Structures are given as structure tokens and as C-alpha cells.
């Protein structure tokens, strides 16, 4: 379990499951009202072949909503968060 702070200061909850040399990384993205818990069964089945990145999107599960200011919560903001998380890892 870890938290990643986005460039805008929002804390996103993330987990890496099944880490190992040479394993491709699969990112599991939550749908509306889902959390990383929804990926538990899948991660148990796939963690021997893949490294799975599970994270709670902004405003979901254990992640903060952050200070949006005038910016609305949008798919573009979720994408910015995900790209920043990938870059950090």
C-alpha cells in the first residue's frame, strides 16, 4: 500500500501486486464508485504472470479528491493523474 502525491497535491492510493523482473505491468482503472477492492479476485489470478498496478482514482476509495479549484473533475484530470503516477513508478 502506498500513496502518490500528484503535481497538484492530491494523494492517490495505489498498490503494486506481483512485482518481478520481466513481468509486464497491467494498470487496473476503477469505474465509477469502484475501488481497488474490485480488483482483488483478478489480481490473485494474474499476479504470477503480471505486475498489476491498482489505484483508486481521484475522489474514490482511499484517494483524496484534492483541491480542484475552478477545474471540474474530468476524464482529462484522471488521465493526468494516471500519467503522473506511471511516470513516478
Backbone bond lengths (Angstrom), bond angles and torsions (degrees), N, CA, C in turn:
res aa  C-N    CA-C-N  psi(-1)  N-CA   C-N-CA  omega(-1)  CA-C   N-CA-C  phi
1 X - - - 1.440 - - 1.516 109.49 -
2 X 1.312 114.61 135.87 1.455 119.22 -179.15 1.517 109.23 -151.91
3 X 1.291 114.42 165.13 1.460 120.74 173.10 1.512 108.65 -124.78
4 X 1.315 115.37 139.40 1.454 122.78 176.64 1.520 107.32 -115.19
5 X 1.327 116.49 132.59 1.465 120.94 177.72 1.521 108.06 -97.05
6 X 1.329 116.63 119.54 1.460 121.81 179.30 1.526 109.69 -69.14
7 X 1.336 117.74 163.34 1.466 119.87 176.51 1.535 113.56 -55.75
8 X 1.350 117.17 -26.33 1.467 120.23 178.83 1.530 112.32 -87.98
9 X 1.357 117.47 1.06 1.458 121.55 175.22 1.515 116.11 93.21
10 X 1.314 118.35 10.47 1.460 122.35 179.12 1.531 109.54 -86.28
11 X 1.335 117.53 133.44 1.465 121.75 177.40 1.522 110.28 -89.04
12 X 1.334 116.11 120.64 1.464 122.49 177.56 1.519 109.37 -109.25
13 X 1.320 115.91 131.29 1.460 121.76 177.24 1.526 108.90 -80.86
14 X 1.352 116.80 133.89 1.460 119.75 177.34 1.519 111.40 -144.39
15 X 1.318 115.20 156.88 1.465 123.25 176.07 1.521 108.63 -137.14
16 X 1.328 116.39 140.38 1.464 122.02 169.57 1.519 106.65 -110.54
17 X 1.310 117.04 122.89 1.461 121.94 -177.20 1.524 108.73 -121.44
18 X 1.330 116.14 132.53 1.460 120.61 176.96 1.509 114.31 81.68
19 X 1.329 117.24 30.46 1.458 119.60 -179.66 1.524 110.43 -63.22
20 X 1.314 115.14 145.39 1.450 120.36 176.91 1.510 110.54 178.18
21 X 1.320 116.79 156.10 1.459 120.14 -178.27 1.524 112.11 -61.77
22 X 1.320 115.76 133.49 1.453 121.66 175.72 1.514 116.20 80.47
23 X 1.332 117.71 -2.62 1.462 119.43 -179.99 1.524 110.13 -80.69
24 X 1.325 117.69 130.60 1.462 119.33 174.41 1.529 110.05 -68.55
25 X 1.325 115.23 148.50 1.457 120.98 -179.78 1.528 109.43 -95.30
26 X 1.327 115.61 131.39 1.462 122.62 175.64 1.522 106.74 -116.14
27 X 1.325 116.57 125.73 1.462 121.15 178.32 1.523 109.17 -96.56
28 X 1.316 116.24 125.90 1.459 122.56 179.29 1.529 107.70 -103.36
29 X 1.324 116.05 117.12 1.460 121.73 -176.06 1.522 109.04 -105.91
30 X 1.319 115.93 131.40 1.457 121.92 -178.92 1.517 111.64 -70.92
31 X 1.320 115.13 147.20 1.455 120.68 168.01 1.519 108.85 -85.90
32 X 1.300 116.31 179.49 1.455 120.60 178.80 1.525 110.17 -57.97
33 X 1.311 116.12 133.36 1.468 125.06 178.71 1.524 113.95 66.21
34 X 1.329 118.81 17.11 1.459 121.67 175.02 1.528 109.57 -104.23
35 X 1.329 115.34 165.10 1.460 122.01 175.82 1.524 108.48 -135.99
36 X 1.317 116.68 -178.96 1.464 120.72 178.28 1.529 111.73 -60.65
37 X 1.318 117.66 -23.22 1.474 121.75 178.66 1.529 110.33 -58.05
38 X 1.323 117.68 -32.82 1.458 120.83 -179.12 1.527 113.01 -64.77
39 X 1.311 117.88 -15.52 1.467 121.77 -178.57 1.533 112.75 -99.33
40 X 1.312 118.77 3.85 1.465 121.92 -174.92 1.532 112.46 -57.63
41 X 1.308 118.16 -51.99 1.469 120.87 -177.50 1.523 111.43 -63.07
42 X 1.320 116.74 -43.44 1.463 120.48 179.15 1.523 111.40 -64.10
43 X 1.317 116.81 -42.27 1.460 119.32 -177.27 1.530 111.66 -66.02
44 X 1.330 117.21 -33.38 1.470 119.70 177.26 1.527 110.93 -65.09
45 X 1.334 116.96 -37.00 1.469 121.05 -178.76 1.523 113.40 -76.62
46 X 1.327 116.89 -32.84 1.465 119.89 -171.80 1.528 115.16 -102.91
47 X 1.327 118.04 -10.45 1.467 120.12 -173.01 1.529 113.79 -66.49
48 X 1.321 118.82 -17.06 1.465 119.49 176.84 1.534 111.34 -77.80
49 X 1.343 117.96 -21.18 1.464 122.31 -179.43 1.516 113.29 -105.17
50 X 1.344 116.14 -29.30 1.455 120.95 -172.12 1.521 111.02 -131.27
51 X 1.313 115.02 156.06 1.459 121.58 166.24 1.525 105.35 -94.04
52 X 1.320 116.17 121.18 1.469 121.18 -176.30 1.522 110.17 -103.70
53 X 1.311 115.76 126.54 1.459 121.62 172.97 1.521 107.39 -98.60
54 X 1.322 115.54 113.32 1.454 121.96 176.44 1.520 106.89 -109.11
55 X 1.310 117.67 135.09 1.459 118.71 174.45 1.514 109.80 -150.15
56 X 1.325 114.11 150.91 1.458 120.84 175.01 1.516 107.38 -87.92
57 X 1.325 115.60 120.47 1.459 120.21 178.13 1.525 109.97 -60.18
58 X 1.292 115.57 160.88 1.461 122.68 179.10 1.533 110.04 -50.21
59 X 1.345 115.16 127.18 1.460 120.57 177.74 1.518 114.75 81.62
60 X 1.337 117.87 6.89 1.463 121.66 -179.75 1.522 109.64 -121.67
61 X 1.328 116.69 149.40 1.458 121.69 174.37 1.512 112.64 52.82
62 X 1.334 116.01 -125.91 1.466 121.88 -176.58 1.526 112.83 -89.86
63 X 1.310 118.88 5.01 1.468 122.19 179.11 1.525 111.04 -90.97
64 X 1.330 114.73 148.60 1.468 121.26 176.32 1.518 110.39 -75.12
65 X 1.310 115.93 161.20 1.455 121.41 170.01 1.523 109.73 -82.59
66 X 1.309 116.17 -31.12 1.461 120.52 -179.56 1.517 110.85 78.11
67 X 1.313 114.87 170.71 1.458 121.18 178.30 1.521 107.85 -88.43
68 X 1.307 116.14 104.76 1.456 120.72 -177.16 1.521 112.19 -81.54
69 X 1.319 117.39 -17.62 1.457 119.55 -176.33 1.517 109.96 59.15
70 X 1.318 115.99 -127.92 1.465 121.61 179.27 1.532 112.09 -87.02
71 X 1.330 116.62 -10.50 1.469 121.09 -175.95 1.529 110.15 -79.43
72 X 1.324 118.33 131.67 1.470 119.68 176.64 1.530 110.41 -78.60
73 X 1.318 115.62 156.07 1.461 120.36 172.01 1.525 106.53 -68.30
74 X 1.334 117.01 124.23 1.463 120.07 -173.10 1.526 110.42 -145.22
75 X 1.322 115.33 168.53 1.472 120.08 175.09 1.526 110.44 -62.40
76 X 1.330 117.74 -36.41 1.464 120.34 178.15 1.519 111.56 -62.63
77 X 1.320 117.62 -39.84 1.466 120.78 177.88 1.524 110.27 -66.94
78 X 1.340 117.74 -41.61 1.467 120.49 176.10 1.531 110.55 -60.51
79 X 1.325 117.08 -40.07 1.463 120.89 178.79 1.523 110.84 -65.28
80 X 1.321 117.42 -43.21 1.473 120.69 176.95 1.521 110.49 -58.52
81 X 1.334 117.14 -43.64 1.468 121.40 178.00 1.524 111.30 -60.11
82 X 1.341 116.30 -47.13 1.461 120.97 -178.44 1.528 111.38 -63.91
83 X 1.314 117.59 -43.48 1.471 120.57 178.48 1.525 111.07 -63.01
84 X 1.309 117.54 -39.83 1.463 120.68 177.98 1.528 110.97 -65.87
85 X 1.337 117.42 -40.04 1.459 121.50 177.18 1.526 110.56 -63.44
86 X 1.328 117.51 -45.20 1.463 120.80 178.13 1.527 111.03 -60.70
87 X 1.321 116.05 -41.89 1.466 119.71 -179.50 1.536 110.53 -63.61
88 X 1.330 116.36 -40.35 1.463 120.79 -179.97 1.535 111.31 -64.60
89 X 1.324 116.46 -40.86 1.465 120.24 -177.73 1.514 111.09 -76.56
